[in-house]
Amino acid sequence: MVSNTRREFIQASLVSGTLAAGNAVGQVTEVKRQNTGETAVTAEYDIAVVGAGTAGAIAAIQAGRLGLRTVLIEKNGMPGGTTTTAAVNFPGLFHAWGRQVIAGIGWELVSRAVAECGGQLPDFTVVPERHPQHQVRVNRAVYASLLCEALHQAGVSVLFHSMPARVEEGEDGFLLTLCTKTGLETIKALAVIDATGDANVVGLAGYSVVEHDTLQPGSLILTLTGYDFNALDKERLRRVFQEGVDKGELTPEDNTFVRRNIVGFLAARGDNCTHITNINGRTSAGRSEAELRSRTCLLHVYRFLRRQPGLEGLEIAFMAPECGIRETVTIQGEVTIMHEDYVSGRLWQDAVCYSFYPIDLHNVQGGGIDTRPLKPGTVPTVPRGALVPRGSRRLLAAGRCLSSDREANSALRVQATCMACGQAAAVLAAQAVRENTGVMNVDMKGVYEILRQHRAIVPG
């Protein structure tokens, strides 16, 4: 059950070592710890965004640009999430059938990242034979830095290396207790956007999430160098690798790690061609297991390959700081996007953005992907209610945990859609605060007007 306990929020002066204030427009209400028996609030905000990943960083920038007092809370040391710390630095898809369907702040920063490095964008007017041809590669360091710059310019208060420990909802807002490097701190926010990807805040607040019996595998992104792929004896490699598994020199999990295709793994030079199965990335224990198992498998494969002809100079030039997670839970929203809604391109009455990607389910046992392209001309949409936990007032969830079934979610979880949902969630939260109402009651005409002002594409 969701707590509706009224809370008295203490206002005084900011204690040393607590959250940094924003700019003049988004100035934080300063408060002081008082030994009164009540929870000591160290700062107050209009909007708190938890998670600075694909959706959260964009949401915080949008809220800040609207002049709201905004704080962004992130467990890692840089923003970008999947694009940066998980190193899936090829976000997509922003275009469908020869036209742009997702723009706004996410596209602004992605296209700027390409321009900063002197790169060129694909010709999006030409419909590609395969959807990955329209994914846009960005330099991870440049993209993360552009996000930092945009957050600063928007006046967003940023707190890295912190995670939520408790969420209490009252009639006048939320109390978020955060685990920081120096202990627990509590802030107040009038609205909260859960951009953790795993609905962690939604769960802490007492709202329902949907858990599935099976979960897609994660991937550890890496880059291999030091060999000439064309000169390798591929048939021999396939044979000796399987012999290594059969003899126990390699484990079956090592085979799954390379998606049961060692030649494909080497052809891609690692990249996104790994699978870590049977993990629950929503919990700290599950995430830890994914990190440990993926790197152990990588070490086994690395040692084995360096003993093979032509691979003596094999090097691991790059390894992502964290394992990428595709699927954990989804929220139980006011509206749920079902498979048929997605593949039919349903235009929801209160759609906040488009989405475009094929159904993309990675085999739960590893080794393959169930990819089902959309029919020509089909462009799905995301309704407001898919971002709102059922029964909540000013709590939203942006990112891959939006309310959807497994098949629809396998497509909705991709980065361009998450960026668009993050921007829309921020505008919805801002309007709820300004109109002093719940997210499901805000005037959508006003929401659409603001989104267009910030160069987002509104469906319909």
C-alpha positions as CSV (number, residue, x, y, z in Angstrom):
1,M,0.0,0.0,0.0
2,V,1.1,3.6,-0.7
3,S,1.5,5.7,2.4
4,N,-0.6,8.9,2.5
5,T,0.9,10.0,5.7
6,R,1.0,13.8,6.0
7,R,4.5,15.1,6.7
8,E,5.8,18.4,8.1
9,F,8.7,19.6,6.0
10,I,11.4,21.5,7.9
11,Q,12.7,24.7,6.3
12,A,15.8,26.5,7.5
13,S,19.4,26.8,6.1
14,L,21.5,24.3,4.1
15,V,24.0,22.3,6.1
16,S,27.5,21.9,4.9
17,G,28.1,19.0,2.6
18,T,24.5,18.5,1.3
19,L,23.1,18.9,-2.2
20,A,24.3,21.8,-4.3
21,A,21.8,24.5,-5.3
22,G,20.8,25.2,-8.9
23,N,20.8,28.5,-10.8
24,A,18.8,31.5,-9.8
25,V,15.7,30.3,-11.6
26,G,15.9,26.8,-10.0
27,Q,17.2,27.9,-6.6
28,V,16.9,25.2,-4.0
29,T,15.0,26.0,-0.8
30,E,17.6,25.8,1.9
31,V,16.9,23.9,5.0
32,K,18.7,22.8,8.2
33,R,18.8,19.6,10.2
34,Q,16.9,19.9,13.4
35,N,16.6,17.4,16.2
36,T,12.8,17.4,16.3
37,G,12.1,13.8,15.8
38,E,10.9,14.5,12.3
39,T,12.9,13.6,9.2
40,A,15.5,16.3,8.5
41,V,15.1,17.6,4.9
42,T,18.3,18.9,3.4
43,A,16.9,20.4,0.2
44,E,13.6,20.9,-1.6
45,Y,12.9,20.7,-5.3
46,D,10.0,20.8,-7.8
47,I,11.2,17.7,-9.6
48,A,13.6,14.9,-8.6
49,V,14.8,12.6,-11.3
50,V,16.4,9.3,-10.2
51,G,18.7,7.8,-12.7
52,A,20.9,9.8,-15.1
53,G,20.7,7.3,-17.9
54,T,19.2,7.4,-21.4
55,A,15.8,8.7,-20.2
56,G,16.8,10.4,-16.9
57,A,19.4,12.8,-18.1
58,I,17.1,14.1,-20.9
59,A,14.2,14.4,-18.4
60,A,16.4,16.5,-16.0
61,I,17.6,18.8,-18.8
62,Q,14.0,19.4,-19.9
63,A,12.8,20.1,-16.4
64,G,15.7,22.5,-15.8
65,R,15.1,24.3,-19.1
66,L,11.6,24.9,-18.0
67,G,12.9,26.7,-15.0
68,L,11.9,24.1,-12.4
69,R,14.0,23.4,-9.4
70,T,15.4,20.0,-10.5
71,V,17.8,17.5,-8.9
72,L,19.3,14.5,-10.8
73,I,20.4,11.5,-8.7
74,E,22.7,8.9,-10.2
75,K,24.5,5.8,-8.9
76,N,27.4,6.1,-11.3
77,G,29.9,8.9,-11.8
78,M,28.7,10.2,-15.2
79,P,25.4,10.5,-17.1
80,G,24.3,8.6,-20.1
81,G,23.5,5.1,-18.7
82,T,23.3,2.6,-21.5
83,T,25.0,4.9,-24.0
84,T,28.0,5.6,-21.8
85,T,28.5,3.3,-18.8
86,A,27.1,0.2,-20.6
87,A,28.8,1.5,-23.8
88,V,25.9,0.8,-26.2
89,N,26.9,4.0,-28.0
90,F,24.7,3.6,-31.0
91,P,21.3,5.0,-30.0
92,G,18.3,4.6,-32.2
93,L,16.0,4.8,-33.8
94,F,15.1,8.4,-34.5
95,H,13.8,7.8,-38.0
96,A,11.2,5.6,-39.6
97,W,10.3,5.0,-43.3
98,G,12.4,8.0,-44.5
99,R,11.3,10.6,-42.0
100,Q,12.2,11.7,-38.5
101,V,9.8,10.5,-35.8
102,I,11.8,11.3,-32.6
103,A,13.6,14.6,-32.1
104,G,13.8,16.9,-29.1
105,I,16.6,17.1,-26.6
106,G,17.8,13.5,-27.1
107,W,18.3,14.1,-30.8
108,E,19.8,17.5,-30.2
109,L,22.6,16.0,-28.1
110,V,23.2,12.9,-30.2
111,S,23.5,14.9,-33.4
112,R,25.8,17.4,-31.6
113,A,28.0,14.5,-30.4
114,V,28.4,13.4,-34.0
115,A,29.2,16.9,-35.2
116,E,31.7,17.5,-32.4
117,C,33.8,14.6,-33.7
118,G,33.5,15.6,-37.3
119,G,31.3,12.7,-38.2
120,Q,28.4,12.3,-40.7
121,L,24.9,11.2,-40.1
122,P,23.3,8.5,-42.4
123,D,21.0,9.5,-45.2
124,F,17.8,9.0,-43.3
125,T,15.6,9.6,-46.3
126,V,16.6,6.2,-47.6
127,V,14.9,3.3,-45.9
128,P,17.6,0.9,-44.8
129,E,17.7,-2.8,-45.6
130,R,18.3,-3.5,-41.9
131,H,17.4,-1.3,-39.0
132,P,20.9,-1.1,-37.4
133,Q,22.0,0.9,-40.4
134,H,20.1,3.9,-39.0
135,Q,21.6,3.6,-35.5
136,V,23.9,6.6,-34.8
137,R,27.4,5.9,-33.3
138,V,28.5,8.5,-30.8
139,N,31.8,9.0,-28.9
140,R,31.0,8.0,-25.4
141,A,33.2,10.6,-23.7
142,V,32.0,13.4,-25.9
143,Y,28.3,12.4,-25.4
144,A,28.7,12.2,-21.6
145,S,30.5,15.6,-21.5
146,L,27.7,17.1,-23.6
147,L,25.1,15.8,-21.1
148,C,27.1,17.3,-18.3
149,E,27.3,20.7,-20.1
150,A,23.6,20.7,-20.8
151,L,22.7,19.8,-17.2
152,H,24.9,22.6,-16.0
153,Q,23.4,25.1,-18.4
154,A,19.9,24.0,-17.4
155,G,20.6,24.7,-13.8
156,V,20.1,21.1,-12.7
157,S,21.5,20.1,-9.3
158,V,23.4,16.8,-9.9
159,L,24.2,14.2,-7.2
160,F,26.4,11.4,-8.5
161,H,27.4,8.3,-6.5
162,S,24.0,8.2,-4.7
163,M,21.0,5.9,-4.7
164,P,17.5,6.1,-3.2
165,A,16.9,4.1,0.0
166,R,13.4,5.1,0.9
167,V,10.5,6.9,-0.7
168,E,7.6,8.3,1.3
169,E,4.7,10.0,-0.5
170,G,2.5,12.6,1.2
171,E,-0.3,14.8,-0.1
172,D,2.2,17.7,-0.6
173,G,5.0,15.7,-2.3
174,F,7.7,13.1,-1.8
175,L,10.4,12.5,0.7
176,L,13.4,10.7,-0.8
177,T,16.0,9.3,1.5
178,L,19.3,8.9,-0.4
179,C,22.4,6.8,0.3
180,T,25.3,9.2,-0.2
181,K,29.0,8.7,0.4
182,T,28.7,10.5,3.7
183,G,25.5,8.9,4.9
184,L,21.8,9.2,4.5
185,E,20.2,12.5,3.3
186,T,16.6,13.3,2.8
187,I,15.2,15.7,0.2
188,K,11.7,16.8,-0.7
189,A,10.2,16.9,-4.2
190,L,6.8,17.8,-5.5
191,A,7.1,15.3,-8.4
192,V,9.4,12.4,-9.0
193,I,10.5,10.7,-12.2
194,D,11.8,7.2,-11.9
195,A,14.5,6.7,-14.6
196,T,16.3,3.9,-12.9
197,G,15.3,1.5,-15.7
198,D,14.3,-1.0,-13.1
199,A,11.3,0.8,-11.5
200,N,13.3,1.0,-8.2
201,V,11.7,4.2,-7.0
202,V,8.2,3.0,-8.0
203,G,8.8,-0.1,-5.9
204,L,10.1,1.8,-3.0
205,A,7.0,4.1,-3.1
206,G,4.8,1.0,-2.8
207,Y,3.4,0.8,-6.4
208,S,3.0,-2.4,-8.3
209,V,5.5,-3.7,-10.9
210,V,5.2,-6.6,-13.3
211,E,7.8,-9.4,-13.0
212,H,8.3,-12.0,-15.7
213,D,9.3,-15.6,-15.4
214,T,12.0,-15.2,-18.0
215,L,14.3,-12.3,-18.7
216,Q,16.4,-11.4,-21.7
217,P,20.2,-11.9,-21.3
218,G,22.4,-8.9,-20.6
219,S,25.5,-8.0,-22.6
220,L,29.0,-6.8,-21.7
221,I,30.2,-4.5,-24.5
222,L,33.9,-4.8,-25.4
223,T,36.4,-4.2,-28.2
224,L,39.0,-6.8,-29.4
225,T,42.1,-5.9,-31.3
226,G,45.5,-7.4,-32.3
227,Y,44.5,-9.9,-35.1
228,D,43.6,-10.1,-38.7
229,F,40.2,-11.7,-38.9
230,N,40.4,-12.5,-42.6
231,A,43.6,-14.5,-42.0
232,L,42.0,-16.7,-39.3
233,D,41.1,-20.4,-40.0
234,K,37.4,-20.0,-39.1
235,E,36.5,-23.7,-39.3
236,R,39.4,-24.7,-37.1
237,L,38.4,-22.1,-34.5
238,R,34.8,-23.3,-34.4
239,R,36.0,-26.9,-34.0
240,V,38.7,-26.3,-31.3
241,F,36.4,-23.9,-29.3
242,Q,33.7,-26.6,-29.2
243,E,36.3,-29.2,-28.2
244,G,37.4,-26.8,-25.4
245,V,33.8,-26.7,-24.1
246,D,33.4,-30.5,-24.4
247,K,36.7,-31.2,-22.6
248,G,36.0,-28.7,-19.8
249,E,38.7,-26.3,-20.8
250,L,35.9,-23.8,-21.4
251,T,32.5,-23.9,-19.7
252,P,29.1,-24.0,-21.4
253,E,28.5,-20.5,-20.0
254,D,31.7,-19.3,-21.8
255,N,30.1,-20.7,-25.0
256,T,26.8,-18.8,-24.2
257,F,28.8,-15.7,-23.5
258,V,30.0,-15.6,-27.1
259,R,26.5,-16.4,-28.2
260,R,27.6,-19.9,-29.2
261,N,29.4,-18.4,-32.3
262,I,33.1,-17.8,-31.6
263,V,33.7,-16.7,-35.2
264,G,30.9,-14.2,-35.1
265,F,32.3,-12.9,-31.8
266,L,35.7,-12.4,-33.4
267,A,34.2,-10.9,-36.6
268,A,32.4,-8.2,-34.6
269,R,35.5,-7.8,-32.4
270,G,33.4,-8.3,-29.4
271,D,31.1,-5.2,-29.5
272,N,27.5,-6.2,-28.6
273,C,28.0,-9.9,-29.3
274,T,27.9,-11.3,-25.8
275,H,25.1,-12.8,-23.7
276,I,24.9,-13.2,-19.9
277,T,21.8,-15.3,-19.1
278,N,19.6,-16.0,-16.1
279,I,20.3,-12.7,-14.3
280,N,17.9,-10.4,-12.4
281,G,19.4,-6.9,-13.0
282,R,16.9,-5.2,-10.8
283,T,18.7,-6.0,-7.6
284,S,22.2,-5.2,-6.4
285,A,22.8,-9.0,-6.0
286,G,21.6,-9.7,-9.5
287,R,23.7,-6.8,-11.0
288,S,26.7,-8.0,-9.1
289,E,26.3,-11.5,-10.4
290,A,26.1,-10.2,-14.0
291,E,29.3,-8.2,-13.6
292,L,31.2,-11.1,-12.0
293,R,30.0,-13.8,-14.4
294,S,30.5,-11.7,-17.6
295,R,34.1,-10.7,-16.8
296,T,35.0,-14.3,-15.7
297,C,33.7,-15.6,-19.0
298,L,35.6,-13.0,-20.9
299,L,38.8,-14.0,-19.1
300,H,38.3,-17.6,-20.0
301,V,37.7,-16.9,-23.6
302,Y,40.6,-14.4,-23.8
303,R,43.0,-17.0,-22.4
304,F,41.8,-19.7,-24.8
305,L,41.9,-17.5,-27.9
306,R,45.4,-16.3,-27.3
307,R,46.7,-19.8,-27.6
308,Q,45.2,-20.2,-31.1
309,P,47.2,-19.5,-34.3
310,G,46.6,-15.9,-35.5
311,L,45.3,-14.7,-32.2
312,E,48.6,-14.6,-30.2
313,G,48.4,-10.8,-30.1
314,L,44.7,-10.6,-29.2
315,E,44.0,-7.7,-26.8
316,I,41.0,-6.4,-25.0
317,A,41.2,-2.8,-26.0
318,F,38.0,-1.7,-24.2
319,M,35.5,-3.2,-21.7
320,A,32.3,-1.4,-20.6
321,P,32.3,-0.2,-16.9
322,E,29.1,-2.1,-16.4
323,C,27.1,-4.9,-17.9
324,G,24.2,-3.8,-20.0
325,I,20.7,-5.0,-18.9
326,R,17.9,-5.4,-21.4
327,E,15.0,-6.4,-19.2
328,T,13.9,-6.5,-15.5
329,V,10.4,-5.3,-14.6
330,T,7.8,-3.0,-16.0
331,I,5.5,-0.8,-14.0
332,Q,1.8,-1.5,-13.7
333,G,0.7,1.7,-15.4
334,E,-2.6,3.5,-15.9
335,V,-2.3,2.1,-19.5
336,T,-0.4,-0.9,-20.7
337,I,1.0,-1.0,-24.3
338,M,0.3,-4.5,-25.6
339,H,2.0,-6.3,-28.5
340,E,-0.9,-5.6,-30.9
341,D,-0.9,-1.9,-29.9
342,Y,2.7,-1.7,-30.9
343,V,2.8,-3.7,-34.1
344,S,-0.4,-2.0,-35.4
345,G,1.0,1.5,-34.8
346,R,-1.9,2.4,-32.6
347,L,-2.2,6.2,-32.2
348,W,-3.2,6.7,-28.6
349,Q,-5.4,9.7,-27.9
350,D,-2.9,11.1,-25.4
351,A,0.2,9.9,-27.1
352,V,3.4,11.8,-26.0
353,C,5.9,10.4,-28.5
354,Y,6.5,8.0,-31.3
355,S,8.6,4.8,-31.0
356,F,10.2,2.8,-33.8
357,Y,12.1,-0.5,-33.5
358,P,11.4,-4.1,-34.4
359,I,10.3,-6.6,-31.8
360,D,13.7,-7.6,-30.5
361,L,13.7,-10.5,-28.0
362,H,17.1,-12.0,-27.2
363,N,16.9,-15.7,-26.5
364,V,16.6,-16.2,-22.7
365,Q,19.1,-19.1,-23.0
366,G,21.5,-17.0,-25.1
367,G,22.7,-17.5,-28.7
368,G,20.0,-15.9,-30.8
369,I,17.5,-13.0,-31.3
370,D,13.8,-13.1,-32.3
371,T,13.6,-10.0,-34.5
372,R,10.3,-9.1,-36.1
373,P,10.3,-5.9,-38.3
374,L,7.3,-3.7,-38.3
375,K,5.1,-3.6,-41.5
376,P,6.0,-0.7,-43.9
377,G,4.6,2.6,-42.7
378,T,3.9,1.5,-39.2
379,V,5.1,3.9,-36.4
380,P,3.8,3.1,-32.9
381,T,3.1,5.6,-30.2
382,V,3.5,5.8,-26.4
383,P,0.5,7.1,-24.3
384,R,0.8,9.2,-21.2
385,G,-0.7,6.4,-19.0
386,A,2.2,4.0,-19.8
387,L,4.5,6.4,-17.9
388,V,2.3,6.6,-14.8
389,P,2.2,3.9,-12.1
390,R,-1.4,3.0,-11.5
391,G,-3.0,5.1,-8.7
392,S,-0.1,7.5,-8.4
393,R,-0.4,11.3,-8.6
394,R,2.9,12.9,-9.5
395,L,5.2,9.9,-9.9
396,L,6.3,8.9,-13.4
397,A,8.5,6.2,-14.8
398,A,10.5,6.9,-17.9
399,G,12.7,4.4,-19.7
400,R,12.6,0.7,-20.4
401,C,10.3,0.0,-17.4
402,L,7.3,1.8,-19.0
403,S,4.0,-0.2,-18.8
404,S,4.1,-2.7,-21.6
405,D,4.0,-6.5,-22.2
406,R,7.2,-8.3,-23.0
407,E,7.0,-8.3,-26.7
408,A,6.2,-4.6,-27.0
409,N,8.7,-3.8,-24.3
410,S,11.5,-5.5,-26.3
411,A,11.1,-2.7,-28.9
412,L,10.1,0.2,-26.6
413,R,13.2,-0.2,-24.4
414,V,15.6,1.2,-27.0
415,Q,17.4,4.5,-26.5
416,A,15.6,6.9,-28.8
417,T,12.2,6.0,-27.4
418,C,13.6,6.3,-23.8
419,M,14.9,9.7,-24.6
420,A,11.5,10.8,-26.0
421,C,9.7,9.4,-23.0
422,G,12.1,11.1,-20.6
423,Q,11.5,14.5,-22.2
424,A,7.7,13.9,-22.1
425,A,7.8,12.7,-18.5
426,A,9.5,16.0,-17.5
427,V,6.9,18.1,-19.2
428,L,4.1,16.1,-17.7
429,A,5.6,16.5,-14.2
430,A,6.2,20.2,-14.7
431,Q,2.6,20.8,-15.8
432,A,1.3,18.7,-12.8
433,V,3.3,20.9,-10.5
434,R,2.3,24.1,-12.2
435,E,-1.4,23.2,-12.4
436,N,-1.3,21.7,-8.8
437,T,-2.9,18.5,-10.1
438,G,-2.1,14.9,-10.9
439,V,-0.2,13.8,-14.0
440,M,-3.3,12.1,-15.5
441,N,-5.3,15.3,-15.1
442,V,-3.0,17.8,-16.8
443,D,-4.1,19.7,-19.9
444,M,-2.5,17.8,-22.8
445,K,-2.7,20.8,-25.1
446,G,-0.3,22.6,-22.8
447,V,2.0,19.5,-22.7
448,Y,2.1,19.3,-26.5
449,E,2.8,23.0,-26.9
450,I,5.8,22.8,-24.6
451,L,7.1,19.7,-26.3
452,R,6.9,21.3,-29.7
453,Q,8.6,24.4,-28.3
454,H,11.5,22.2,-27.2
455,R,11.6,20.6,-30.7
456,A,10.0,17.3,-29.8
457,I,7.8,15.6,-32.3
458,V,4.2,15.1,-31.1
459,P,2.2,12.2,-32.7
460,G,-0.8,12.9,-34.7
